[in-house]
Amino acid sequence: MAKTQPRKRPRQARSRVTVDAIVTATTQLLVSRGLDELTTAAVAERAGVSVGTLYQYFPNKQSLVAAVIQAELERDRQRLFAVFEGGLEAPLVESIDSLGRVLIEVYGPKPLLYRHMVAVLDELELAEAVQAVVDECITGFADVLRARAHEHRRPDFERAAWICVQLGVQLLRAAARERPEWIADQSLFEELRAMMRGYLGLAQSEREAG
C-alpha cells in the first residue's frame, strides 16, 4: 500500500498555512474533479505552491486524500460533540433536531466528497478511524439519553443511542451515494427527525401532552 502519512508535520505558522492551503485545495478538487482526476500537480497549482513544496509534506496523492479525510473527521467530531455536550441540559427533542441538522450539514454540502472518501477508507487504512468517531458519537448520545431519561421510553441507553446514530449515519451515507439531491431537501431532515422521535417515543408523548 502507498504511504499515506505526511512526510513532515508543520511546526511554524507559515508551514501550517501552507499545509492548510494544500488540504483545502485537495478538498476542492475532489469535489470538482473527482478522485480519478486528482493529481498532485493540480493540487499544487490550486494551493498556490510548487510541486516541490507539496512533496515536502505529502509524498503522494493517497497522503493528500488521507489528510482530507482526517481533517473532515475532526471537524465533524467537534460539531457532533457540541450537540452532545449541550444535550445534557437541553430538552431531548432539541438534541435530536440538532443531531439531525449536523448530520445533514456533514453530508449535505459535499456528497461527492463523501462518496470519494468512503470509497478509499479501506485502502488508506482509515476505516477504523471513521468507526472510532461513530463509536464516540454513540457514547455521547447515550450520555444524552441517560441524562434525559425522563423524556423518552428506551431504558437501554447504549442500544437506543446505537440505533439512532447508525440510522442517521447509514441513511445519509446511502443518500450521498445514491440520492445526493435529497440531502439538500429539507424533507430528508424531517423524515430522519420523525424516525428518531418515533423510535424514542417522543412523537406520541408530544401528542399526549397536547
N, C-alpha and C positions, 0 to 999 in steps of 0.2 A: 504494500500500500504506500502511496506517496506520502511524504512528510506533510503534516498539516499544522504543526506548531510554528509560530513566528520564529525567525532567525534570532531576533533580539527584541527585548522589551524596551519601549521608550522610557527614558529616565528624565529627560529635560522637557520643559514645557513645549519647546519648539518641536521636539520629536513626537510628543503626544498629539500635537496639532496635525503633524504630517500623517501619523497613523490613523487618526480620526478621519482625515480627508480621504485617505485610501479606502477605509472601510465604508465610508459614506458613498464614495464613487462606485464601489463594488455593488452595494445595495441598489443604487440607481440603475446600474447596467443589468443586474439580474432581473429587475422589473421590466426594463425597456427592451432588452435583447434576449433574455433567457440564458440558461446555463450553458447551452452548447456553443453560443456565440460569445461568451465571456472570454476575454483574453487579458493577460497582464498588461499588454501594450495599451489596450483601450482603457483599462482602469487607470494606468499612469497618466494618460492624456486627460481623462476626466478629472482626476485629482490634482492636476497641475504640477506633477512631479516627473522626474526622469524615471525610466525603467530601472536604471541602476539604483536609484533611491528606493524604489519599491522593493527591489530584491534585497536591500539591506534588512528589511523587516519581514518580508513574505517570500518564501522560496519558490512558490508555485501558485497556480490557480486554486488548488484544493485548500491551501492555507488561507487564501483570501475568503473563500466561501465559509470555511470554518470560523473565521473571525466574525463574519456577518452573523452567523447562527448564534455564536456566543454572545455577541452584543445584543441581538434581539431577545435572546433568552433572559439576559439580566434585566433588560428594560421591562419585559413582560412580567418578570418575577416581582420587581419593585411595585409595579402598578397593581398586581393582584394582591400582594400582601398589604398594601394600603387599604384595600377593601376589607380584608380580614381583620386588620387592626381596628378599623372604625366599626366593624360589625359586632365587636364585643359589647358595645354600648348602644348601637342603633337598633331600631326595630328590624326584625328579620326580613320583612318584605323589602325594606330599603337595601339590605345587603344582597338579596337575590337580584334586585334590579341592577345594583352596581356591578355585581359579578357578571351578569349577562351583558351589560354595556361594555365592560372591559374586554370580555372575550370577543365581542363583535368588533371592537376597536383594534384588538390584536390581529385578527384575521381579515377584517374588512377592507382597510385601505390598500393592502398589498397581497391579495390572494395568490397572484402569480409567484411572488417571492416565496410564500409559504409552501406552495406546490413544489418549487425547486428545492427548498430546504428539506422537506420531508423525504424527497426522492434520494437524497445523498446522506442521510443521517447514519445509516449503517456503514457506508463506505468511509465516511470521515470519523467513524467511531464516536459519534456524538449522541446516539440514541439513548444511552444511559443518562447523559446529562439532561436531555429533554425529559426523560421519565422522572428524574430526580426533582425537577421543578413541578411536574404534575403531582408527584407524591407530597411535596411540601404544600401545594395548594390544597390537597385533600386534608392534610393535617390542619392547615389553617382554617378551612371551612368547618371541620369537625369541632374546632375550638369555638367557632361562632355558634354552631348548633348546640353545643354544650352550654354556652353562656345564655342562650335564648331558648332553653329547653321548654319553658312555659308557653312558648308561642307556636310550637309545632307538635306533631304526633309521631315522631320517629325516635324510639328510645335508644337505638343503636346508632350513636352519632358518627362513628367511623364509617359504617356501611352507608348511611344516608349521605355523608359527605362524598364518599367514593362515587356513588351513583350520580349525584348532582354534578360533580366536577367532570366525570367522564362523559356524561350526557352532553354538557356544553362543549368540551374539547373535541369529542369524536364527531358531533354534529357539525361543528364549524370546520374541522379538517375535511370532512366529506364535502361540505359546501364549497370550500376553497378549491377542491379538486374538480368538482362536477357542476356546481351551480354558483359560481362566484358572484353572479348578478344578484342572487338572493341575499347575500350578506349585506349589500348596500340598502336593501329593502327593510324598512322598519318592521315589517310583518314577521321576519325571521326572529328578531329580538322578542317580539310579542309572544310568538309561539314557544320559544325557549323559556321565557319567564313563566308562561302558563303551565308548562310541563313541570318545572321545578316547584312552583307554588302548589300545583295539584298533588304532586308526589308527597310533599311535606304536610299536606292537609291545610294549607293556608287559604286556598280559594274557598273551600267550604266554610272555614272559620269566619272569613270575611262576610260571606253571605248570611251566616247565622247571626253575626254581630249586627248586621244591618237590619 
